[in-house]
Amino acid sequence: MKLDQAIANAISTATGEPFSPSSSTQAGGGCINNAIILSDKQRSYFVKLNSGNAAEQMFASEAQALRELAEPRAIVVPRPITYGSHGNQAFLVIEHLDLGGRGSKEGYRLMGEQLAALHAAQGKAYGWHSDNFIGSTPQPNAWLSDWAEFFRTHRLEHQLNLAERRGAGSKLIDSGRKLAENLDDLLSNHTPAPSLLHGDLWGGNADFTRSGSPAIYDPATYYGDRETDLAMAELFGGFPASFHEGYESAWPLQSGYTVRRELYQLYHVLNHYNLFGGMYRNQARRQIDSLLAHLGH
């Protein structure tokens, strides 16, 4: 059986309606996955593809995240249909959103407001129902009641351990661990609510439907400090000032965000080093040094 047919069978089982695709076209899948769009001229599905032992687990956790992000009905999120594997290929089938609408100033302001509404959905602790992935990097999410401890253990130290194995060098690792040891000072008097997060909110994971509705996808979801989503949104650009204005009009940020932003961005820079290497090591070193300087070290 060919892969397309196996996926079509899975869609038929999941939806309870026979699905026989008449076309399969390549779609942009990002840096980690490949993607296709299967269509029978009446219905279309976006299908993410990857191989490897962890691929199906990665897609299972993404489906769980999409379901939970959709629950508050705060912002458009593609509905997961099914996931599975065929041969050495894992697949995730989600709703095919009609994306590509133009993001106006008002549209981005609405996106910011809707992100704030998403963050208003909160959990009882920091973490997630299971470990998941940030890109293709495993992301530990065991529940903790202390935010500084969660970020130290499951975010900063986790990425530093991966970077050490990748050969980042003692200067980065030693200074990074010194930062981790002093994280309580950096996050003193900051006890954020455990907000429902997208988790990987860069410009490539947000768009507008043709009708103009903001939409988000490709999550790395957990419950944590809402500022982490905003920090990521600022790291690689793609979100204009109106997005941030819309967010702050709905839920203003607390003092000290600019320092915490650099800490939260460090997590993603370290992850990019662990995924792609190259210049991200020097960027991470500069950020660590800046944060240590803020602490007076």
C-alpha positions as a Markdown table, in Angstrom:
| # | Residue | x | y | z |
|---|---|---|---|---|
| 1 | Met | 0.0 | 0.0 | 0.0 |
| 2 | Lys | 1.3 | 3.5 | -0.9 |
| 3 | Leu | 1.7 | 6.1 | 1.8 |
| 4 | Asp | -1.0 | 8.4 | 0.4 |
| 5 | Gln | -3.5 | 5.5 | 0.5 |
| 6 | Ala | -2.5 | 4.6 | 4.0 |
| 7 | Ile | -3.1 | 8.2 | 5.1 |
| 8 | Ala | -6.4 | 8.3 | 3.2 |
| 9 | Asn | -7.5 | 5.2 | 5.0 |
| 10 | Ala | -6.6 | 6.7 | 8.4 |
| 11 | Ile | -8.6 | 9.9 | 7.5 |
| 12 | Ser | -11.6 | 7.8 | 6.5 |
| 13 | Thr | -11.5 | 5.9 | 9.8 |
| 14 | Ala | -11.0 | 9.1 | 11.9 |
| 15 | Thr | -13.8 | 11.1 | 10.2 |
| 16 | Gly | -16.2 | 8.3 | 9.6 |
| 17 | Glu | -16.5 | 9.4 | 5.9 |
| 18 | Pro | -14.8 | 7.7 | 2.9 |
| 19 | Phe | -11.9 | 9.8 | 1.6 |
| 20 | Ser | -10.2 | 9.1 | -1.7 |
| 21 | Pro | -7.7 | 11.8 | -2.6 |
| 22 | Ser | -7.6 | 12.9 | -6.2 |
| 23 | Ser | -4.5 | 15.1 | -5.7 |
| 24 | Ser | -1.4 | 15.2 | -3.5 |
| 25 | Thr | 0.7 | 18.4 | -3.7 |
| 26 | Gln | 3.8 | 19.4 | -1.9 |
| 27 | Ala | 3.4 | 22.1 | 0.8 |
| 28 | Gly | 5.9 | 24.1 | 2.9 |
| 29 | Gly | 6.7 | 22.0 | 5.9 |
| 30 | Gly | 9.4 | 24.1 | 7.6 |
| 31 | Cys | 12.8 | 23.1 | 8.8 |
| 32 | Ile | 11.8 | 19.8 | 10.6 |
| 33 | Asn | 9.0 | 18.1 | 8.6 |
| 34 | Asn | 7.9 | 17.6 | 5.0 |
| 35 | Ala | 4.3 | 18.3 | 4.2 |
| 36 | Ile | 1.7 | 17.5 | 1.5 |
| 37 | Ile | -1.9 | 18.5 | 0.9 |
| 38 | Leu | -4.3 | 15.7 | 0.1 |
| 39 | Ser | -7.6 | 16.7 | -1.6 |
| 40 | Asp | -10.6 | 15.0 | -3.1 |
| 41 | Lys | -11.8 | 18.4 | -4.5 |
| 42 | Gln | -14.3 | 18.7 | -1.7 |
| 43 | Arg | -12.1 | 18.3 | 1.3 |
| 44 | Ser | -8.5 | 19.0 | 1.8 |
| 45 | Tyr | -6.1 | 18.0 | 4.6 |
| 46 | Phe | -2.6 | 19.2 | 5.5 |
| 47 | Val | -0.3 | 16.3 | 6.2 |
| 48 | Lys | 3.0 | 16.5 | 8.0 |
| 49 | Leu | 5.6 | 13.8 | 7.4 |
| 50 | Asn | 8.7 | 12.7 | 9.1 |
| 51 | Ser | 10.8 | 9.5 | 9.7 |
| 52 | Gly | 12.7 | 8.2 | 12.6 |
| 53 | Asn | 11.8 | 6.5 | 15.9 |
| 54 | Ala | 10.5 | 9.7 | 17.6 |
| 55 | Ala | 8.5 | 11.0 | 14.7 |
| 56 | Glu | 5.1 | 9.4 | 15.6 |
| 57 | Gln | 5.6 | 10.5 | 19.3 |
| 58 | Met | 6.3 | 14.0 | 18.1 |
| 59 | Phe | 3.1 | 14.1 | 16.0 |
| 60 | Ala | 1.0 | 12.6 | 18.8 |
| 61 | Ser | 2.2 | 15.3 | 21.2 |
| 62 | Glu | 1.4 | 18.0 | 18.6 |
| 63 | Ala | -2.1 | 16.6 | 18.1 |
| 64 | Gln | -2.6 | 16.8 | 21.8 |
| 65 | Ala | -1.4 | 20.4 | 21.9 |
| 66 | Leu | -3.6 | 21.5 | 19.0 |
| 67 | Arg | -6.6 | 20.1 | 20.7 |
| 68 | Glu | -5.8 | 21.9 | 24.0 |
| 69 | Leu | -5.0 | 25.2 | 22.2 |
| 70 | Ala | -8.4 | 25.1 | 20.5 |
| 71 | Glu | -10.3 | 24.6 | 23.7 |
| 72 | Pro | -10.5 | 28.2 | 24.8 |
| 73 | Arg | -11.6 | 29.3 | 21.3 |
| 74 | Ala | -9.4 | 32.3 | 21.7 |
| 75 | Ile | -7.7 | 32.1 | 18.2 |
| 76 | Val | -7.9 | 29.9 | 15.1 |
| 77 | Val | -5.9 | 26.6 | 15.5 |
| 78 | Pro | -6.0 | 23.8 | 12.9 |
| 79 | Arg | -8.0 | 20.8 | 14.1 |
| 80 | Pro | -6.0 | 17.6 | 14.3 |
| 81 | Ile | -7.7 | 14.7 | 12.4 |
| 82 | Thr | -5.4 | 11.7 | 13.0 |
| 83 | Tyr | -1.8 | 10.5 | 13.2 |
| 84 | Gly | 0.1 | 7.3 | 12.7 |
| 85 | Ser | 2.8 | 5.7 | 10.6 |
| 86 | His | 3.2 | 3.6 | 7.4 |
| 87 | Gly | 6.5 | 1.9 | 6.9 |
| 88 | Asn | 9.2 | 4.3 | 8.1 |
| 89 | Gln | 7.0 | 7.4 | 7.6 |
| 90 | Ala | 5.1 | 8.9 | 10.4 |
| 91 | Phe | 2.3 | 11.3 | 9.6 |
| 92 | Leu | 0.0 | 13.9 | 11.2 |
| 93 | Val | -3.2 | 15.0 | 9.5 |
| 94 | Ile | -4.7 | 18.3 | 10.4 |
| 95 | Glu | -7.3 | 20.6 | 9.1 |
| 96 | His | -6.2 | 22.5 | 6.0 |
| 97 | Leu | -6.6 | 26.2 | 6.8 |
| 98 | Asp | -7.0 | 28.5 | 3.9 |
| 99 | Leu | -4.1 | 30.7 | 4.9 |
| 100 | Gly | -2.4 | 33.6 | 3.2 |
| 101 | Gly | -4.6 | 36.4 | 4.2 |
| 102 | Arg | -2.9 | 39.8 | 4.4 |
| 103 | Gly | -2.0 | 40.8 | 7.9 |
| 104 | Ser | -3.1 | 44.4 | 8.4 |
| 105 | Lys | -2.2 | 46.6 | 11.4 |
| 106 | Glu | -5.7 | 45.9 | 12.8 |
| 107 | Gly | -5.3 | 42.2 | 12.1 |
| 108 | Tyr | -2.0 | 41.9 | 14.0 |
| 109 | Arg | -3.5 | 43.9 | 16.8 |
| 110 | Leu | -6.3 | 41.4 | 17.0 |
| 111 | Met | -3.8 | 38.5 | 17.0 |
| 112 | Gly | -2.1 | 40.1 | 20.0 |
| 113 | Glu | -5.4 | 40.4 | 21.8 |
| 114 | Gln | -6.3 | 36.8 | 21.0 |
| 115 | Leu | -3.0 | 35.6 | 22.2 |
| 116 | Ala | -3.7 | 37.3 | 25.5 |
| 117 | Ala | -7.0 | 35.5 | 25.6 |
| 118 | Leu | -5.3 | 32.2 | 25.0 |
| 119 | His | -2.9 | 32.9 | 27.9 |
| 120 | Ala | -5.8 | 33.6 | 30.1 |
| 121 | Ala | -6.5 | 29.8 | 30.0 |
| 122 | Gln | -4.4 | 28.6 | 32.9 |
| 123 | Gly | -3.3 | 25.4 | 34.6 |
| 124 | Lys | -2.6 | 24.5 | 38.2 |
| 125 | Ala | 1.2 | 24.1 | 37.8 |
| 126 | Tyr | 4.0 | 24.6 | 35.2 |
| 127 | Gly | 4.5 | 21.8 | 32.7 |
| 128 | Trp | 2.4 | 19.6 | 30.4 |
| 129 | His | 0.6 | 16.3 | 30.3 |
| 130 | Ser | 3.7 | 14.7 | 28.7 |
| 131 | Asp | 7.1 | 15.5 | 27.4 |
| 132 | Asn | 7.0 | 16.9 | 23.9 |
| 133 | Phe | 9.3 | 18.6 | 21.3 |
| 134 | Ile | 10.6 | 22.0 | 20.5 |
| 135 | Gly | 11.4 | 21.6 | 16.8 |
| 136 | Ser | 12.8 | 18.0 | 16.9 |
| 137 | Thr | 14.5 | 18.5 | 20.3 |
| 138 | Pro | 12.9 | 16.6 | 23.2 |
| 139 | Gln | 11.3 | 19.1 | 25.6 |
| 140 | Pro | 10.8 | 17.8 | 29.2 |
| 141 | Asn | 7.6 | 19.0 | 30.9 |
| 142 | Ala | 7.2 | 17.3 | 34.3 |
| 143 | Trp | 4.9 | 19.3 | 36.5 |
| 144 | Leu | 6.5 | 21.7 | 39.0 |
| 145 | Ser | 4.9 | 24.4 | 41.2 |
| 146 | Asp | 7.9 | 26.7 | 41.1 |
| 147 | Trp | 8.5 | 28.6 | 37.9 |
| 148 | Ala | 12.2 | 29.3 | 38.5 |
| 149 | Glu | 12.8 | 25.7 | 39.2 |
| 150 | Phe | 10.8 | 24.6 | 36.1 |
| 151 | Phe | 12.7 | 26.9 | 33.8 |
| 152 | Arg | 16.1 | 26.1 | 35.4 |
| 153 | Thr | 15.6 | 22.3 | 35.2 |
| 154 | His | 13.4 | 21.6 | 32.2 |
| 155 | Arg | 14.5 | 24.5 | 29.9 |
| 156 | Leu | 18.0 | 26.0 | 30.6 |
| 157 | Glu | 19.9 | 23.1 | 32.1 |
| 158 | His | 18.3 | 20.7 | 29.6 |
| 159 | Gln | 19.5 | 22.7 | 26.7 |
| 160 | Leu | 23.0 | 23.3 | 28.3 |
| 161 | Asn | 23.4 | 19.5 | 28.7 |
| 162 | Leu | 22.5 | 19.0 | 25.0 |
| 163 | Ala | 24.9 | 21.8 | 24.0 |
| 164 | Glu | 27.7 | 20.2 | 26.0 |
| 165 | Arg | 27.2 | 16.9 | 24.2 |
| 166 | Arg | 27.3 | 18.8 | 20.9 |
| 167 | Gly | 30.6 | 20.4 | 21.8 |
| 168 | Ala | 29.7 | 23.9 | 22.7 |
| 169 | Gly | 32.8 | 24.4 | 24.8 |
| 170 | Ser | 33.5 | 25.0 | 28.5 |
| 171 | Lys | 33.1 | 28.8 | 28.3 |
| 172 | Leu | 29.5 | 28.6 | 27.3 |
| 173 | Ile | 28.6 | 25.6 | 29.4 |
| 174 | Asp | 30.3 | 26.9 | 32.6 |
| 175 | Ser | 28.8 | 30.4 | 32.3 |
| 176 | Gly | 25.4 | 28.9 | 31.4 |
| 177 | Arg | 25.4 | 26.7 | 34.5 |
| 178 | Lys | 26.4 | 29.7 | 36.6 |
| 179 | Leu | 23.4 | 31.5 | 35.2 |
| 180 | Ala | 21.2 | 28.5 | 36.1 |
| 181 | Glu | 22.5 | 28.5 | 39.7 |
| 182 | Asn | 21.5 | 32.2 | 40.0 |
| 183 | Leu | 18.1 | 31.9 | 38.3 |
| 184 | Asp | 16.2 | 32.5 | 41.5 |
| 185 | Asp | 17.8 | 36.0 | 41.7 |
| 186 | Leu | 17.0 | 36.8 | 38.1 |
| 187 | Leu | 13.3 | 35.7 | 38.6 |
| 188 | Ser | 12.9 | 37.0 | 42.1 |
| 189 | Asn | 9.4 | 38.4 | 42.9 |
| 190 | His | 8.2 | 37.0 | 39.6 |
| 191 | Thr | 5.5 | 34.3 | 40.1 |
| 192 | Pro | 3.6 | 34.2 | 36.8 |
| 193 | Ala | 0.4 | 32.3 | 36.3 |
| 194 | Pro | 0.8 | 29.0 | 34.5 |
| 195 | Ser | -0.7 | 30.1 | 31.2 |
| 196 | Leu | -1.5 | 27.9 | 28.2 |
| 197 | Leu | 1.4 | 28.6 | 25.8 |
| 198 | His | 2.0 | 28.1 | 22.1 |
| 199 | Gly | 5.6 | 27.5 | 23.0 |
| 200 | Asp | 7.3 | 28.2 | 19.7 |
| 201 | Leu | 5.7 | 31.4 | 18.5 |
| 202 | Trp | 7.9 | 32.8 | 15.8 |
| 203 | Gly | 6.6 | 34.5 | 12.7 |
| 204 | Gly | 6.5 | 31.3 | 10.6 |
| 205 | Asn | 4.1 | 29.7 | 13.0 |
| 206 | Ala | 1.4 | 32.4 | 12.7 |
| 207 | Asp | -0.6 | 33.6 | 9.8 |
| 208 | Phe | -4.0 | 34.9 | 8.7 |
| 209 | Thr | -6.8 | 33.0 | 6.9 |
| 210 | Arg | -8.1 | 34.5 | 3.7 |
| 211 | Ser | -11.0 | 35.9 | 5.6 |
| 212 | Gly | -8.5 | 37.8 | 7.9 |
| 213 | Ser | -8.7 | 35.7 | 11.1 |
| 214 | Pro | -5.4 | 35.2 | 13.0 |
| 215 | Ala | -4.2 | 31.6 | 13.2 |
| 216 | Ile | -1.4 | 29.8 | 15.0 |
| 217 | Tyr | 0.0 | 26.3 | 14.4 |
| 218 | Asp | 3.1 | 24.1 | 14.9 |
| 219 | Pro | 3.1 | 24.4 | 18.7 |
| 220 | Ala | 5.4 | 23.2 | 21.4 |
| 221 | Thr | 2.7 | 23.7 | 24.1 |
| 222 | Tyr | 3.0 | 23.7 | 27.9 |
| 223 | Tyr | 1.8 | 25.7 | 30.8 |
| 224 | Gly | 4.2 | 28.4 | 31.8 |
| 225 | Asp | 5.0 | 32.1 | 31.9 |
| 226 | Arg | 3.1 | 34.0 | 29.2 |
| 227 | Glu | 6.1 | 36.2 | 28.6 |
| 228 | Thr | 7.9 | 33.2 | 27.0 |
| 229 | Asp | 5.6 | 33.4 | 24.0 |
| 230 | Leu | 6.1 | 37.1 | 23.6 |
| 231 | Ala | 9.9 | 36.7 | 24.0 |
| 232 | Met | 10.0 | 34.2 | 21.2 |
| 233 | Ala | 7.7 | 36.4 | 19.0 |
| 234 | Glu | 10.4 | 39.2 | 19.3 |
| 235 | Leu | 13.4 | 36.9 | 18.8 |
| 236 | Phe | 13.3 | 36.4 | 15.0 |
| 237 | Gly | 10.9 | 39.2 | 14.0 |
| 238 | Gly | 7.8 | 38.8 | 12.0 |
| 239 | Phe | 5.4 | 40.5 | 14.4 |
| 240 | Pro | 4.9 | 44.2 | 14.0 |
| 241 | Ala | 4.4 | 46.7 | 16.8 |
| 242 | Ser | 0.6 | 46.5 | 16.5 |
| 243 | Phe | 0.7 | 42.8 | 17.6 |
| 244 | His | 2.5 | 43.8 | 20.9 |
| 245 | Glu | 0.2 | 46.8 | 21.3 |
| 246 | Gly | -2.8 | 44.6 | 21.0 |
| 247 | Tyr | -1.5 | 42.2 | 23.5 |
| 248 | Glu | -0.6 | 44.8 | 26.1 |
| 249 | Ser | -4.0 | 46.5 | 25.6 |
| 250 | Ala | -5.6 | 43.2 | 26.7 |
| 251 | Trp | -3.1 | 42.2 | 29.4 |
| 252 | Pro | -0.2 | 44.6 | 30.2 |
| 253 | Leu | 3.3 | 43.1 | 30.9 |
| 254 | Gln | 4.9 | 43.3 | 34.3 |
| 255 | Ser | 8.0 | 45.4 | 35.1 |
| 256 | Gly | 11.3 | 43.5 | 34.4 |
| 257 | Tyr | 10.1 | 41.9 | 31.2 |
| 258 | Thr | 13.1 | 43.1 | 29.2 |
| 259 | Val | 15.5 | 41.2 | 31.3 |
| 260 | Arg | 13.3 | 38.1 | 31.4 |
| 261 | Arg | 12.8 | 38.3 | 27.7 |
| 262 | Glu | 16.6 | 37.8 | 27.1 |
| 263 | Leu | 16.5 | 34.7 | 29.4 |
| 264 | Tyr | 13.5 | 33.2 | 27.7 |
| 265 | Gln | 15.0 | 33.9 | 24.2 |
| 266 | Leu | 18.2 | 32.2 | 25.4 |
| 267 | Tyr | 16.3 | 28.9 | 25.6 |
| 268 | His | 15.4 | 29.1 | 21.9 |
| 269 | Val | 18.9 | 30.3 | 20.8 |
| 270 | Leu | 20.4 | 27.3 | 22.7 |
| 271 | Asn | 17.9 | 25.0 | 21.0 |
| 272 | His | 18.8 | 26.5 | 17.6 |
| 273 | Tyr | 22.5 | 25.8 | 18.3 |
| 274 | Asn | 21.6 | 22.2 | 19.3 |
| 275 | Leu | 19.6 | 21.8 | 16.1 |
| 276 | Phe | 21.6 | 23.8 | 13.6 |
| 277 | Gly | 25.0 | 24.7 | 15.2 |
| 278 | Gly | 26.9 | 27.6 | 13.7 |
| 279 | Met | 26.4 | 31.2 | 14.8 |
| 280 | Tyr | 23.9 | 30.4 | 17.5 |
| 281 | Arg | 26.7 | 29.4 | 19.9 |
| 282 | Asn | 28.2 | 32.9 | 19.9 |
| 283 | Gln | 24.7 | 34.5 | 20.2 |
| 284 | Ala | 24.0 | 32.2 | 23.3 |
| 285 | Arg | 27.3 | 33.2 | 24.9 |
| 286 | Arg | 26.6 | 36.9 | 24.4 |
| 287 | Gln | 23.1 | 36.5 | 26.0 |
| 288 | Ile | 24.5 | 34.5 | 29.0 |
| 289 | Asp | 27.2 | 37.1 | 29.6 |
| 290 | Ser | 24.6 | 39.9 | 29.4 |
| 291 | Leu | 22.3 | 38.1 | 31.9 |
| 292 | Leu | 25.2 | 37.4 | 34.3 |
| 293 | Ala | 26.3 | 41.1 | 34.1 |
| 294 | His | 22.7 | 42.1 | 35.0 |
| 295 | Leu | 23.2 | 39.9 | 38.1 |
| 296 | Gly | 26.5 | 41.5 | 38.9 |
| 297 | His | 28.7 | 38.5 | 38.0 |
